[in-house]
Amino acid sequence: MTFQQFESLSLYVLVGGLIIFMGFIVWDLAKKSKAGRFGTAILFIALFLGVVGFVVKTVLVEIFNVGAG
């Protein structure tokens, strides 16, 4: 395994772990603040949009790298 392969793999594994950890943090925040169903949904939607932004950025970088070729 080359350094670049290790770096790429560890990026996705560690970012995935971070996203899961942030989900636990959001859940705990919602429970402690008594946000209710709507507030909890808003918190998780905000987290989800951040994850979607990361995925879209990754996809766009790969698309532009293929085109640059």
Phi and psi in degrees as a GROMACS rama.xvg file:
@    title "Ramachandran Plot"
@    xaxis  label "Phi"
@    yaxis  label "Psi"
@TYPE xy
-80.401  167.15  THR-2
-63.1052  -38.5546  PHE-3
-65.878  -39.3884  GLN-4
-65.5052  -43.6954  GLN-5
-61.9996  -42.4046  PHE-6
-63.4666  -44.0377  GLU-7
-65.131  -45.9682  SER-8
-63.5947  -45.5407  LEU-9
-67.2325  -31.7666  SER-10
-58.6645  -50.1627  LEU-11
-69.4043  -38.52  TYR-12
-67.0481  -46.8784  VAL-13
-71.0302  -37.9278  LEU-14
-67.1006  -38.6638  VAL-15
-61.3946  -43.8626  GLY-16
-62.6227  -39.5715  GLY-17
-64.4233  -40.0425  LEU-18
-64.583  -42.4955  ILE-19
-63.3693  -43.797  ILE-20
-61.6001  -40.9025  PHE-21
-65.7427  -32.159  MET-22
-62.2527  -42.3281  GLY-23
-64.129  -38.8306  PHE-24
-63.9571  -44.3008  ILE-25
-63.7471  -42.2707  VAL-26
-61.0899  -45.688  TRP-27
-64.0084  -41.8153  ASP-28
-61.2477  -42.4616  LEU-29
-65.5563  -40.0306  ALA-30
-69.3487  -43.8805  LYS-31
-69.6087  -31.9873  LYS-32
-90.0392  -1.57528  SER-33
53.9503  52.0266  LYS-34
-71.591  -21.1444  ALA-35
80.0789  -178.884  GLY-36
-67.2823  -44.4372  ARG-37
-66.1645  -45.1003  PHE-38
-63.8896  -40.8793  GLY-39
-63.607  -41.1916  THR-40
-62.4598  -41.4581  ALA-41
-63.7286  -42.0959  ILE-42
-61.9352  -43.7177  LEU-43
-71.934  -31.679  PHE-44
-64.1255  -40.499  ILE-45
-63.755  -42.2648  ALA-46
-63.6979  -42.6674  LEU-47
-62.0123  -40.8022  PHE-48
-65.0044  -35.2643  LEU-49
-63.8531  -41.5235  GLY-50
-65.6538  -42.6829  VAL-51
-61.3353  -39.4519  VAL-52
-61.1917  -41.0683  GLY-53
-64.348  -43.4304  PHE-54
-66.8557  -43.5546  VAL-55
-62.5887  -41.3346  VAL-56
-61.1628  -43.3578  LYS-57
-63.7509  -43.2714  THR-58
-64.8284  -43.7162  VAL-59
-64.1247  -39.0481  LEU-60
-63.1507  -42.815  VAL-61
-66.0618  -39.4444  GLU-62
-63.7533  -45.5178  ILE-63
-69.6376  -30.8116  PHE-64
-70.1413  -35.0591  ASN-65
-67.6493  -41.183  VAL-66
-67.785  -31.0713  GLY-67
-77.0271  -23.2271  ALA-68
